[in-house]
Amino acid sequence: MAGGSDAAETLSCARCSNPASLLCPKCVELKLPREGAAFCTQDCFKASWSSHKSVHLKAKLSSLGTDGAGGQNSDLASEGWLYCLRKGQSRTPKLPPFNWTGTLRPYPISVKRNVPAHIDNPDWANDGVPKVEPNSDWQHRVEIKTPDQIERMRETCRIAREVLDAAARMIRPGVTTDEIDRVVHEATVAAGAYPSPLNYHFFPKSCCTSVNEVICHGIPDARKLEDGDIINVDVTVYYKGVHGDLNETYFVGNVDEASRKLVQCTYECLDKAISIVKPGVRFRDVGEVINRHASMSGLSVVKSYCGHGIGELFHCAPNIPHYGSILVRSRFANLLHFIFIFNYPKCFMENCGKRTLRGFPWYFYRKLSTTFNDSTAYVNCFLYLLLLLTQSGNKAVGVMKAGQTFTIEPMINAGVWRDQMWPDGWTAVTADGKRSAQFEHTLLVTSIFISILFA
């Protein structure tokens, strides 16, 4: 039991109504009202513990959003606010069980917003299923845009920029992410465009709002932004038959220095990646640039999501990973590496000197292949090929050409790069609960060796 302050003299015991000077320590920790937390003696506190502890449970449930003060979530549920499940295809009035990685929790979401009939819709607007995109040839070949397509994309991305700016003006403590979504929806429709995420594979909202440890695809809900949060707002609009996609990460109130450095580094990663965009550059080089800069800052690059082609299709070729081609070897690969060192120690020491596959120069392989009089050479050549297969990293194929349009959208984590998926089937969060930031632009490759930023 904790001793009360001077104001405690006016309190009454929660059990016997006698003057009370002691406060329940758990109530103090949970910052509950003093009126129900005061007791006159230890005996009264112990006698009422079996019933009093239920107050603590209700307070914890309230903090998780399952039983808001005064039945707030019950009121929300009666108005159509429910938790999202199964990639937006079902709803539930209760917070789904999950091993949450950080402090953030989902909140109920509002009903789907309507789009006026005169707005040109993509083919998933009504039933949530894209028809053209999955089977298009542009999933396997990178489209070279025509001048007409490029001009339409310029208009579309200009609208997307204006919509994102409108959303940014809403960001402050106390504003819910659903309110931000409402602004995005209304601004998009006012411009005569359709919010591309709405009902795309059943996504329930018009934009993505990713707060703190959310990497991407956060669903706008009833949670209010708090001082010290960071939030990414991802906007895509569909106008005149083409899409324009961009996002930025913003500070909410006073943000700690570590979060500021994370957001700054993420912005620099995008900036450095954009600077190399020109004809002839390999798509995989984008990841090398981003990975190098993030690693130098002690941050990690998300590998589960990548940049993508865009135009008349929301997502198409090319896929542009943001991580580098760093070798990641298994124990099996390490064993193969040891066999090489054991059988050819002098060659390894003279010609290699590194602990990665890149440490094996080509002439070392030729040395192996020309010693077939050695019975172990056949085995070692075979093992060398197996070692090649154990490497992992950025294997994106293709080079940039004038007329191509695609997004670069690095997601950088303060901790590990791995992610987990929330029960809603959309929200990707960091595996360790640490914060993540992202920036995105839609780019055009031109023939004059520069990239034109659309948005």
C-alpha positions as CSV (number, residue, x, y, z in Angstrom):
1,M,0.0,0.0,0.0
2,A,1.3,3.5,-0.9
3,G,0.9,6.4,1.4
4,G,-1.6,9.1,0.2
5,S,-0.9,12.7,-0.5
6,D,-2.3,15.6,1.4
7,A,-5.5,15.4,-0.7
8,A,-6.0,11.8,0.6
9,E,-7.4,13.1,3.9
10,T,-10.7,14.0,2.2
11,L,-11.1,10.5,0.7
12,S,-13.3,7.7,2.1
13,C,-12.5,4.0,2.4
14,A,-13.8,2.1,-0.5
15,R,-15.0,-0.7,1.9
16,C,-16.3,1.0,5.0
17,S,-16.5,4.7,4.1
18,N,-14.3,5.7,7.0
19,P,-11.7,8.5,6.4
20,A,-8.9,6.9,4.3
21,S,-5.2,7.7,4.0
22,L,-3.9,4.7,2.1
23,L,-4.0,4.1,-1.7
24,C,-4.0,0.8,-3.6
25,P,-0.5,0.7,-5.2
26,K,-1.9,-1.0,-8.4
27,C,-4.5,1.7,-8.8
28,V,-1.7,4.3,-8.5
29,E,0.3,2.5,-11.1
30,L,-2.6,2.4,-13.5
31,K,-3.5,6.0,-12.7
32,L,-7.1,5.1,-11.7
33,P,-9.3,7.6,-9.8
34,R,-8.5,8.0,-6.1
35,E,-12.1,7.7,-5.0
36,G,-12.2,3.9,-5.5
37,A,-8.6,3.3,-4.6
38,A,-8.5,4.6,-1.0
39,F,-8.6,2.4,2.1
40,C,-8.5,3.2,5.9
41,T,-6.4,0.2,7.0
42,Q,-4.5,-2.8,5.6
43,D,-7.3,-5.0,6.9
44,C,-10.0,-3.2,4.9
45,F,-7.8,-3.5,1.8
46,K,-7.2,-7.2,2.3
47,A,-10.9,-7.9,3.0
48,S,-12.0,-6.1,-0.2
49,W,-9.2,-7.4,-2.5
50,S,-11.2,-10.2,-4.1
51,S,-13.7,-7.7,-5.5
52,H,-11.4,-4.7,-5.8
53,K,-8.9,-6.4,-8.2
54,S,-11.5,-6.5,-10.9
55,V,-11.0,-2.8,-11.3
56,H,-7.4,-3.4,-12.4
57,L,-8.5,-5.9,-15.0
58,K,-11.1,-3.6,-16.5
59,A,-8.5,-0.8,-16.6
60,K,-6.0,-3.1,-18.5
61,L,-8.7,-4.1,-21.0
62,S,-9.5,-0.5,-21.5
63,S,-5.9,0.3,-22.3
64,L,-5.9,-2.4,-25.0
65,G,-9.0,-0.9,-26.6
66,T,-11.3,-3.8,-25.7
67,D,-13.5,-2.0,-23.2
68,G,-13.0,1.7,-23.5
69,A,-14.0,4.1,-20.7
70,G,-17.8,4.3,-20.4
71,G,-18.3,1.5,-22.9
72,Q,-16.7,3.6,-25.7
73,N,-16.0,0.6,-27.9
74,S,-19.6,-0.7,-27.3
75,D,-20.8,2.6,-28.7
76,L,-18.4,2.3,-31.6
77,A,-19.6,-1.2,-32.4
78,S,-23.2,0.0,-32.4
79,E,-22.2,2.6,-35.0
80,G,-20.5,0.0,-37.3
81,W,-17.0,0.3,-35.9
82,L,-15.5,-3.2,-35.7
83,Y,-12.0,-4.9,-35.7
84,C,-10.8,-6.0,-39.1
85,L,-9.9,-9.7,-39.9
86,R,-9.0,-11.8,-42.9
87,K,-7.5,-9.1,-45.1
88,G,-10.7,-7.0,-44.7
89,Q,-13.2,-9.7,-45.5
90,S,-14.6,-10.1,-42.0
91,R,-15.2,-8.0,-38.8
92,T,-15.4,-8.7,-35.1
93,P,-16.5,-6.7,-32.1
94,K,-13.6,-8.0,-30.0
95,L,-9.9,-7.4,-30.1
96,P,-8.5,-10.7,-31.7
97,P,-5.9,-12.6,-29.7
98,F,-2.3,-12.1,-30.9
99,N,1.3,-12.1,-29.6
100,W,1.8,-8.4,-30.2
101,T,5.4,-7.4,-30.8
102,G,5.2,-3.8,-29.6
103,T,2.9,-1.4,-27.6
104,L,0.6,-0.6,-30.5
105,R,-2.8,-2.3,-30.8
106,P,-5.4,-2.2,-33.5
107,Y,-8.6,-0.3,-32.9
108,P,-12.1,-0.7,-34.5
109,I,-12.4,0.7,-38.0
110,S,-15.4,2.6,-39.5
111,V,-17.6,1.4,-42.3
112,K,-16.3,1.6,-45.9
113,R,-16.6,5.0,-47.5
114,N,-18.5,5.5,-50.7
115,V,-17.2,6.9,-54.0
116,P,-19.6,8.9,-56.2
117,A,-20.9,7.1,-59.3
118,H,-19.3,9.5,-61.7
119,I,-15.7,8.6,-60.6
120,D,-13.9,6.3,-62.9
121,N,-13.2,3.1,-60.8
122,P,-10.6,0.4,-61.1
123,D,-11.9,-3.2,-61.7
124,W,-11.7,-4.1,-58.0
125,A,-13.8,-1.3,-56.7
126,N,-17.0,-3.4,-56.4
127,D,-16.0,-6.9,-55.4
128,G,-12.4,-6.4,-54.1
129,V,-10.8,-8.7,-56.8
130,P,-8.4,-7.2,-59.4
131,K,-9.2,-8.9,-62.8
132,V,-6.7,-7.5,-65.3
133,E,-3.6,-7.1,-63.1
134,P,-2.8,-10.7,-62.0
135,N,-2.8,-12.1,-65.6
136,S,-1.3,-9.1,-67.4
137,D,1.9,-9.6,-69.5
138,W,3.3,-6.6,-67.7
139,Q,3.8,-8.8,-64.6
140,H,6.6,-10.4,-66.5
141,R,7.9,-7.6,-68.8
142,V,8.6,-4.0,-67.9
143,E,6.3,-1.7,-69.9
144,I,7.8,1.3,-71.8
145,K,5.2,4.0,-71.3
146,T,3.8,6.1,-74.2
147,P,3.9,9.9,-74.1
148,D,0.2,9.9,-73.5
149,Q,0.5,7.5,-70.5
150,I,3.3,9.6,-69.1
151,E,1.3,12.7,-69.3
152,R,-1.7,11.1,-67.6
153,M,0.6,9.8,-64.9
154,R,2.0,13.3,-64.3
155,E,-1.6,14.5,-63.7
156,T,-2.4,11.6,-61.4
157,C,0.8,12.0,-59.3
158,R,0.1,15.7,-59.0
159,I,-3.2,14.9,-57.5
160,A,-1.6,12.3,-55.2
161,R,0.8,14.9,-54.0
162,E,-2.0,17.4,-53.1
163,V,-3.9,14.6,-51.3
164,L,-0.9,13.7,-49.2
165,D,-0.3,17.3,-48.3
166,A,-3.9,17.6,-47.2
167,A,-3.4,14.5,-45.0
168,A,-0.1,15.9,-43.6
169,R,-1.9,19.0,-42.4
170,M,-4.2,16.8,-40.2
171,I,-1.3,15.1,-38.3
172,R,-1.2,16.1,-34.6
173,P,-1.8,14.5,-31.2
174,G,-5.4,13.6,-30.6
175,V,-6.4,13.1,-34.3
176,T,-7.4,9.5,-35.2
177,T,-6.0,7.8,-38.2
178,D,-9.5,7.3,-39.4
179,E,-9.9,11.1,-39.6
180,I,-6.8,11.2,-41.7
181,D,-8.3,8.5,-44.0
182,R,-11.5,10.6,-44.3
183,V,-9.5,13.6,-45.4
184,V,-7.6,11.5,-48.0
185,H,-10.8,10.0,-49.3
186,E,-12.6,13.4,-49.6
187,A,-9.6,15.1,-51.2
188,T,-9.2,12.3,-53.7
189,V,-12.9,12.3,-54.7
190,A,-13.0,16.1,-54.9
191,A,-10.2,15.9,-57.5
192,G,-12.3,13.4,-59.6
193,A,-10.0,10.5,-58.7
194,Y,-10.5,7.1,-57.0
195,P,-8.4,6.1,-53.9
196,S,-6.6,3.1,-55.3
197,P,-6.2,1.1,-52.0
198,L,-10.0,1.2,-51.3
199,N,-11.2,-2.5,-51.7
200,Y,-8.0,-3.5,-53.4
201,H,-7.9,-7.2,-52.4
202,F,-10.5,-6.1,-49.8
203,F,-8.4,-3.4,-48.1
204,P,-11.0,-1.5,-46.2
205,K,-9.7,2.1,-46.4
206,S,-8.6,4.8,-48.8
207,C,-5.0,5.1,-47.6
208,C,-2.5,3.3,-45.4
209,T,-1.5,4.8,-42.0
210,S,1.5,3.1,-40.4
211,V,2.3,4.2,-36.9
212,N,5.5,3.5,-34.9
213,E,6.3,-0.2,-35.3
214,V,4.0,-0.7,-38.3
215,I,6.2,-1.2,-41.4
216,C,3.5,-0.8,-44.0
217,H,-0.2,-1.3,-44.9
218,G,-1.5,-0.1,-41.5
219,I,-5.3,0.3,-41.5
220,P,-6.8,3.7,-40.4
221,D,-8.8,3.1,-37.2
222,A,-10.1,4.8,-34.1
223,R,-6.8,5.1,-32.3
224,K,-5.8,8.7,-31.6
225,L,-2.2,9.8,-32.4
226,E,-0.1,10.5,-29.4
227,D,2.7,12.9,-28.8
228,G,6.0,11.3,-29.8
229,D,4.5,8.9,-32.4
230,I,5.8,8.7,-36.0
231,I,3.3,8.0,-38.8
232,N,3.6,7.0,-42.4
233,V,0.7,8.0,-44.7
234,D,0.7,6.1,-48.0
235,V,-1.5,7.6,-50.8
236,T,-2.3,6.1,-54.2
237,V,-4.9,7.6,-56.6
238,Y,-6.4,6.4,-59.8
239,Y,-7.2,9.0,-62.4
240,K,-7.6,8.8,-66.2
241,G,-6.8,5.1,-66.1
242,V,-3.5,5.3,-64.3
243,H,-2.2,5.2,-60.7
244,G,0.1,7.5,-58.8
245,D,1.7,6.3,-55.6
246,L,3.7,8.0,-52.9
247,N,4.1,8.1,-49.1
248,E,6.0,10.0,-46.4
249,T,6.7,9.6,-42.7
250,Y,5.8,12.4,-40.3
251,F,6.5,13.4,-36.7
252,V,3.6,13.7,-34.2
253,G,4.4,16.4,-31.7
254,N,7.8,16.0,-29.9
255,V,9.6,12.9,-31.1
256,D,12.7,11.3,-29.5
257,E,16.1,11.6,-31.2
258,A,16.3,8.0,-32.2
259,S,13.1,8.2,-34.2
260,R,14.3,11.4,-35.8
261,K,17.5,9.7,-36.9
262,L,15.5,6.7,-38.2
263,V,13.2,8.9,-40.3
264,Q,16.1,11.1,-41.6
265,C,18.1,8.0,-42.6
266,T,15.1,6.6,-44.4
267,Y,14.6,9.8,-46.4
268,E,18.3,9.8,-47.3
269,C,18.0,6.2,-48.5
270,L,15.3,7.1,-50.9
271,D,17.2,10.2,-52.0
272,K,20.4,8.3,-52.7
273,A,18.5,5.6,-54.6
274,I,16.7,8.2,-56.8
275,S,20.1,9.7,-57.7
276,I,21.3,6.6,-59.5
277,V,18.1,6.1,-61.6
278,K,19.0,6.3,-65.3
279,P,19.1,4.1,-68.4
280,G,21.5,1.1,-68.1
281,V,21.4,0.9,-64.3
282,R,20.5,-2.5,-62.9
283,F,17.4,-2.7,-60.8
284,R,19.3,-4.6,-58.1
285,D,21.7,-1.6,-57.7
286,V,18.9,0.3,-56.0
287,G,19.0,-2.2,-53.1
288,E,22.8,-2.0,-52.9
289,V,22.7,1.8,-52.4
290,I,19.9,1.7,-49.8
291,N,21.3,-1.2,-47.9
292,R,24.8,0.4,-47.7
293,H,23.4,3.7,-46.3
294,A,21.1,2.1,-43.8
295,S,23.7,-0.3,-42.5
296,M,26.2,2.5,-42.0
297,S,23.6,4.0,-39.6
298,G,23.1,0.8,-37.7
299,L,19.6,0.2,-39.2
300,S,18.1,-2.6,-41.1
301,V,16.2,-2.9,-44.5
302,V,12.9,-4.7,-44.7
303,K,13.1,-7.6,-47.2
304,S,9.5,-8.7,-47.4
305,Y,8.3,-5.7,-49.4
306,C,9.7,-4.0,-52.5
307,G,9.2,-1.2,-55.0
308,H,7.1,-2.0,-58.1
309,G,6.2,-1.0,-61.5
310,I,3.1,1.2,-61.8
311,G,0.9,2.8,-64.5
312,E,-2.4,1.4,-65.8
313,L,-1.7,-1.4,-63.3
314,F,-1.3,-0.7,-59.6
315,H,1.5,-3.3,-59.2
316,C,3.5,-4.8,-62.0
317,A,7.0,-5.5,-63.2
318,P,9.7,-4.6,-62.2
319,N,10.1,-5.7,-58.6
320,I,12.7,-3.6,-56.9
321,P,14.1,-5.0,-53.7
322,H,15.6,-2.4,-51.3
323,Y,18.1,-4.7,-49.7
324,G,21.6,-5.6,-51.0
325,S,23.1,-8.8,-52.5
326,I,24.9,-9.6,-49.2
327,L,25.6,-13.3,-48.9
328,V,23.6,-15.0,-46.2
329,R,25.0,-18.5,-45.7
330,S,23.5,-21.4,-43.8
331,R,25.4,-23.9,-41.7
332,F,25.5,-26.2,-44.7
333,A,27.2,-23.5,-46.8
334,N,29.7,-22.8,-44.0
335,L,30.5,-26.5,-44.1
336,L,31.1,-26.4,-47.8
337,H,33.3,-23.4,-47.3
338,F,35.4,-25.3,-44.7
339,I,35.9,-28.2,-47.1
340,F,37.4,-25.8,-49.7
341,I,39.8,-24.3,-47.2
342,F,40.8,-27.7,-45.9
343,N,41.5,-29.2,-49.3
344,Y,43.2,-26.1,-50.9
345,P,44.6,-24.1,-48.0
346,K,47.5,-22.5,-49.9
347,C,45.3,-21.4,-52.8
348,F,42.7,-20.0,-50.4
349,M,45.2,-18.0,-48.3
350,E,47.0,-16.6,-51.4
351,N,44.0,-15.9,-53.6
352,C,41.0,-15.5,-51.4
353,G,41.4,-14.1,-47.9
354,K,37.7,-13.4,-47.5
355,R,35.0,-15.3,-45.7
356,T,32.3,-14.9,-48.4
357,L,31.6,-16.5,-51.7
358,R,32.9,-13.4,-53.3
359,G,36.3,-14.4,-51.8
360,F,36.6,-17.3,-54.3
361,P,38.0,-15.6,-57.4
362,W,37.2,-17.2,-60.8
363,Y,40.8,-18.4,-61.3
364,F,40.4,-20.4,-58.1
365,Y,37.5,-22.2,-59.7
366,R,39.6,-22.8,-62.8
367,K,42.4,-24.2,-60.7
368,L,39.9,-26.8,-59.3
369,S,38.6,-27.7,-62.7
370,T,42.0,-28.3,-64.3
371,T,43.2,-30.7,-61.6
372,F,41.0,-33.6,-62.6
373,N,43.9,-36.0,-62.0
374,D,43.1,-35.3,-58.4
375,S,40.3,-37.6,-57.3
376,T,38.9,-34.9,-55.0
377,A,38.6,-32.3,-57.7
378,Y,35.3,-33.6,-59.1
379,V,33.8,-33.6,-55.6
380,N,35.0,-30.1,-54.9
381,C,33.7,-28.7,-58.1
382,F,30.3,-30.2,-57.3
383,L,30.4,-28.7,-53.8
384,Y,31.4,-25.3,-55.3
385,L,28.2,-25.4,-57.4
386,L,26.2,-26.3,-54.3
387,L,27.8,-23.3,-52.5
388,L,26.6,-21.0,-55.3
389,L,23.1,-22.2,-54.7
390,T,23.2,-21.4,-50.9
391,Q,23.7,-17.7,-51.4
392,S,20.7,-15.4,-50.9
393,G,20.2,-11.7,-51.5
394,N,18.9,-9.2,-54.1
395,K,18.6,-11.1,-57.3
396,A,16.4,-8.6,-59.2
397,V,16.9,-9.0,-63.0
398,G,16.9,-6.3,-65.7
399,V,18.2,-2.8,-66.3
400,M,16.4,0.5,-66.4
401,K,15.3,1.9,-69.8
402,A,13.8,5.2,-70.8
403,G,10.0,5.3,-70.5
404,Q,9.8,2.9,-67.5
405,T,7.9,4.0,-64.4
406,F,8.2,2.4,-61.0
407,T,8.3,3.2,-57.3
408,I,11.2,3.1,-54.9
409,E,9.9,2.9,-51.3
410,P,12.5,1.8,-48.7
411,M,11.2,0.6,-45.4
412,I,13.9,1.0,-42.7
413,N,13.7,-0.6,-39.2
414,A,15.4,0.6,-36.0
415,G,15.9,-3.1,-35.0
416,V,15.8,-6.3,-37.0
417,W,14.5,-6.4,-40.6
418,R,12.0,-9.2,-40.0
419,D,8.3,-8.6,-39.9
420,Q,5.1,-10.1,-38.6
421,M,1.5,-9.8,-39.8
422,W,-1.4,-8.7,-37.6
423,P,-4.6,-10.7,-37.5
424,D,-6.2,-8.2,-39.9
425,G,-4.0,-9.8,-42.7
426,W,-2.7,-6.4,-43.8
427,T,-0.7,-4.7,-41.1
428,A,3.0,-5.6,-41.2
429,V,4.9,-4.8,-38.0
430,T,8.5,-5.2,-36.9
431,A,9.3,-8.6,-35.3
432,D,11.0,-6.9,-32.3
433,G,8.5,-4.1,-31.8
434,K,10.9,-1.3,-32.7
435,R,10.0,1.5,-35.0
436,S,10.0,1.6,-38.8
437,A,9.9,4.4,-41.3
438,Q,9.3,4.7,-45.0
439,F,9.3,7.1,-47.9
440,E,8.1,6.5,-51.5
441,H,8.1,8.3,-54.8
442,T,6.9,7.3,-58.3
443,L,9.7,7.7,-60.9
444,L,10.1,8.0,-64.6
445,V,13.4,6.9,-66.4
446,T,14.2,9.4,-69.2
447,S,16.6,9.2,-72.1
448,I,18.7,12.1,-70.8
449,F,20.2,10.2,-68.0
450,I,18.1,11.7,-65.2
451,S,15.1,10.5,-63.3
452,I,12.0,12.7,-63.1
453,L,10.2,12.7,-59.8
454,F,6.5,12.6,-60.3
455,A,5.4,13.2,-56.8
